[in-house]
């Protein structure tokens, strides 16, 4: 059964963000951020509203829930980062770590610290007190001209912060000692376009010159290099891990889109092709759900043996804007321009 956004008295929806637990999700509208409980997705499930002083629905750069779902943190095109309670919507803190726009931030696993980076350097803050604990400028890190931090990750025990620059340098920052304790130079002067950490924090995968490189995070040794065919115009995008050893990436050409799964341990890959405008989502159960926009149906594949295991015709559903494979259950959430749909068992 579809549920109209008009029935919930919501204006235009720009984006939807889920918490890691999937118990909550945030809806960005033209005037506010609204937080819902995922369980029922009905009017009574709306638990808080966060007013936005100006229409910034396309201005929010990042939005994340803390792991305990008690707070929501977001940044916009200003230099500030905002921390709100998910229950009351009240602004708890706002951070201005360095006067620069487009802040990148990550939240520690215990939801206590917030690490922030931008073109000027790196800082980390105490989410509970709202205090900035330490700032390190690029000059203090001895970064080169035009070298900036492009990704960060907390150690699982909140002891270290790893951050990577676009010049391929990894810094390991000790929170207790408040200093950099380890530096690895990955690739000299080559430009790192994007990078991700494995869930066990042992590997770093990066795109360099449109090719994919896999490093051991602690030794700096290059373990694997995946050469992408450069004879045609290929965009490499949307790559992330699904477990400690398997990651996927998206190859887009003028005609098709391919999702490639690569196993670091076995050095093997699997590929699924789809239309350039088709949607896909990957669940914690290692399933991939594909929405075929031409045929208007959903397909589900089991990644381990690449067998199509299910199929659902949804011709009755208007054109979808996004699909979201629920990690905590075998269901898929369909998101339209102006409609939510109840979760389809899948």
C-alpha positions, 0 to 999 in steps of 0.5 A, a space after each residue: 500500500 502506497 503512502 502519499 507524502 501529501 498525507 504526511 503534509 511534506 513538501 518536496 523531498 530532496 534526499 533520504 538518509 538512513 541510520 546505520 541501524 535502519 531504525 530511523 531515517 531522515 527526510 530532507 525537505 525544502 524547509 526542514 529535516 524530519 526524522 521518522 521511525 522506519 518500523 511503521 513509516 506512518 504519520 505517528 512515526 514522525 519523532 522530530 522536526 529540525 527547522 532549516 533557516 533557509 532552503 538548503 535541501 540541495 545544500 546539505 553536504 553530509 548527514 549522518 546518525 550516530 551509532 546509538 541513533 541519539 543524534 543527527 549530524 549534518 553539514 551544509 555549504 557554510 563552514 558549520 557542522 550541526 548536531 541535533 537530538 533525534 528525539 527532540 530535534 533540538 540543536 545541541 552543538 554547532 562546530 566551526 573547526 576551521 573557516 572553510 566550506 565543504 567539510 568532510 566528517 566521520 563519527 567514531 564508533 562509540 559516538 563520542 568523537 567527530 573528526 573533520 577535514 577540509 582544505 585547511 587541515 584536520 580537527 576532531 571534536 567531542 560530540 557530547 561537550 561540543 568542544 574542539 579537542 585538537 586542530 592540525 593545519 596542513 602546514 603542521 602535517 607538512 602537506 604539499 601545495 594542493 594536497 588535501 585530505 579526501 577520506 578519514 576513518 576511526 579505528 574500531 576502538 577509537 584509538 586512532 584516526 586514519 586519514 588519506 590525502 589526494 597525493 596518496 599519503 596515509 596519516 595515523 593519528 593517535 587520539 590519546 597522544 594527540 599526535 601523528 604516529 605513523 605515515 605511509 606514502 602510497 603513490 608519490 605524486 599520483 592523484 588519488 581520486 577516491 578511496 575507501 577503507 575495509 570494515 576490518 581496517 586492514 585494506 585501503 582501496 583507491 582510484 588512481 588514474 581511473 584504475 583501482 589499487 588495493 593497499 595493506 593499510 599498515 604496511 603500505 604494500 600495494 597488493 592488487 591493481 585492477 586495470 580498467 579498459 581506457 579505450 572508451 570513456 568509462 566513469 568509475 564510481 560508487 565503490 564500497 565494501 560489502 564485507 572485509 574482503 569483497 568490495 564493488 564498484 560501478 562502471 558507467 559508459 555511454 550505453 550501460 552500467 556495470 556493477 563489478 564485485 571483487 574478492 581481494 583474497 581470491 583475486 576474482 570478480 563478478 559482473 552484472 550489467 544493467 541499463 545506464 539509468 537502472 537503479 540498484 541496492 546491495 543488502 547485508 545478506 549479499 544480495 543485489 536488487 536491481 530495478 529495470 526502468 524499461 521493464 518496470 520490475 525488480 530482480 534480486 541476485 545472490 552475489 555468491 553464485 550470481 544466480 537470480 533468485 527472485 523477481 517482482 513485477 511492479 508495473 503498478 508503481 510509478 517511476 522510482 527515484 531510489 531503491 533501498 535494500 533493507 540490511 536488517 530484513 529481506 525487504 526493499 524500500 521503494 522511494 518515488 518522487 512524491 511517494 513512500 511505499 511500504 516495504 516489499 518482502 523480497 
